[in-house]
């Protein structure tokens, strides 16, 4: 069973979501936000690193998945987001977790089936996939969606590997 820590990085709020995944079954383990808003930027980066380290200790994930940076209208915002991602990735790497990155389009496609889905659609599908009693907060839902996206990607790789080995075995028999 894989335990996946998904991270939706941000310089004011960093969402996290933790799921267990085995086959087609998903189990919700936890989610929330690391709130950073009222601190100097360097302190926020430290808080992200420490928060990720604590989440790894608490949930013992086997894998870490994070959203890739996209270029927004404001280059300064993109740079800050990149630094927040870096702090989160270092938090995972210091715990020897494998790190996987996904674009917003990949995440939405995996969870909603539409790469152009909006936040409410993502929240709705995360709630349904994980059978949650309520709708998760937007940053937490995005982080859970990232974890779900990784689980789907991992599942597809396993299927591809299985099909490739069947093909090789079939060729060897001929």
C-alpha positions in Angstrom: 0.0 0.0 0.0 1.3 3.4 -1.0 0.9 6.4 1.3 1.1 9.6 -0.8 1.7 13.1 0.6 0.4 15.7 -1.9 1.4 19.3 -1.6 -0.2 22.4 -3.2 2.6 24.9 -2.6 2.0 28.5 -1.8 3.8 31.4 -0.2 0.8 32.3 2.0 -1.0 28.9 2.3 0.5 25.5 1.5 -2.1 22.8 1.2 -1.4 19.2 2.1 -3.3 16.0 1.6 -2.4 12.4 2.6 -4.0 9.3 1.1 -3.4 5.6 1.2 -3.7 3.9 -2.2 -3.9 0.3 -3.1 -5.2 -0.9 -6.5 -8.4 1.1 -7.1 -9.0 1.9 -3.4 -8.3 5.3 -1.9 -8.3 6.0 1.8 -8.3 9.5 3.2 -5.7 9.9 6.0 -5.6 13.7 6.5 -5.4 17.2 5.0 -5.2 20.8 5.8 -3.1 23.9 5.3 0.2 25.2 6.6 -0.8 28.9 7.2 2.1 31.3 6.6 0.5 34.6 5.8 1.7 36.9 8.6 5.4 36.3 8.6 8.4 37.5 6.6 9.1 35.5 3.5 12.2 33.7 4.8 10.3 32.7 7.9 7.5 31.3 5.7 10.0 29.2 3.7 11.3 27.8 7.0 7.7 27.1 8.2 7.0 25.2 4.9 10.1 23.1 5.4 9.3 22.4 9.0 5.7 21.7 8.2 6.6 19.1 5.6 9.1 17.5 7.9 6.4 17.2 10.6 3.8 15.7 8.1 6.4 13.1 7.0 7.0 12.2 10.7 3.2 12.0 11.4 2.0 10.1 8.3 5.1 8.2 7.1 4.4 8.6 3.4 6.1 6.4 0.9 5.8 9.1 -1.9 5.7 12.9 -2.2 3.8 14.6 -5.0 3.7 18.3 -5.7 2.3 20.7 -8.3 4.7 22.2 -10.8 5.0 26.0 -11.1 3.0 27.7 -13.8 3.9 31.1 -15.1 1.3 33.5 -13.8 0.7 37.2 -14.8 3.1 38.3 -12.1 6.7 37.0 -12.4 7.4 37.9 -8.7 4.5 35.6 -7.6 5.9 32.8 -9.8 9.3 33.2 -8.2 7.9 33.1 -4.7 5.8 30.1 -5.6 9.0 28.4 -6.9 10.8 29.1 -3.7 7.9 27.7 -1.6 8.0 24.6 -3.8 11.7 24.3 -3.2 11.3 24.5 0.6 8.6 21.8 0.4 10.7 19.5 -1.9 13.8 19.9 0.4 11.6 18.9 3.4 10.6 15.7 1.5 14.1 15.0 0.1 15.7 15.3 3.6 13.4 12.4 4.6 14.6 10.4 1.5 11.1 10.5 -0.1 10.8 10.1 -3.9 9.5 13.4 -5.4 7.0 13.5 -8.3 5.8 16.7 -10.0 2.6 17.3 -11.9 1.2 20.2 -13.8 -2.2 21.7 -12.9 -3.6 20.4 -16.2 -2.4 16.8 -15.4 -3.9 17.0 -11.9 -7.3 18.3 -13.1 -7.4 15.7 -15.9 -6.7 12.9 -13.5 -9.3 13.9 -10.9 -12.1 15.6 -12.9 -11.4 14.3 -16.4 -11.0 17.9 -17.7 -7.7 19.7 -17.7 -9.5 23.0 -17.6 -11.7 22.2 -14.5 -12.2 24.9 -11.9 -11.5 24.7 -8.1 -15.1 23.8 -7.2 -15.1 20.9 -9.6 -11.8 19.6 -8.2 -13.2 20.0 -4.6 -16.4 18.1 -5.6 -14.5 15.2 -7.2 -12.0 14.9 -4.4 -14.9 14.7 -2.0 -16.5 11.9 -4.1 -13.4 9.9 -4.8 -12.3 9.9 -1.1 -15.9 9.6 0.2 -15.5 12.6 2.5 -18.4 13.8 4.6 -17.9 17.4 3.6 -16.1 19.5 1.0 -12.4 20.1 1.8 -11.0 23.6 1.9 -9.7 24.6 -1.6 -5.9 24.3 -0.8 -6.4 21.0 1.0 -8.6 19.7 -1.9 -5.9 20.7 -4.4 -3.3 18.8 -2.4 -5.5 15.7 -2.2 -6.1 16.0 -5.9 -2.3 16.0 -6.4 -2.0 12.8 -4.4 -4.8 11.2 -6.3 -3.2 12.2 -9.6 0.0 10.5 -8.5 -1.9 7.4 -7.5 -3.5 7.3 -11.0 -0.1 7.8 -12.7 1.5 5.1 -10.6 -1.4 2.7 -11.4 -1.0 3.4 -15.2 2.7 2.7 -15.0 2.1 -0.6 -13.3 -0.5 -1.5 -16.0 2.0 -0.5 -18.8 4.7 -2.6 -17.2 2.4 -5.6 -16.9 1.4 -5.2 -20.6 5.0 -4.8 -21.7 6.0 -8.0 -19.9 3.1 -9.9 -21.4 4.2 -8.7 -24.8 7.8 -9.7 -24.2 6.7 -13.2 -22.9 4.5 -13.6 -25.9 7.4 -12.8 -28.3 9.7 -15.2 -26.4 7.3 -18.1 -26.9 7.2 -17.7 -30.7 
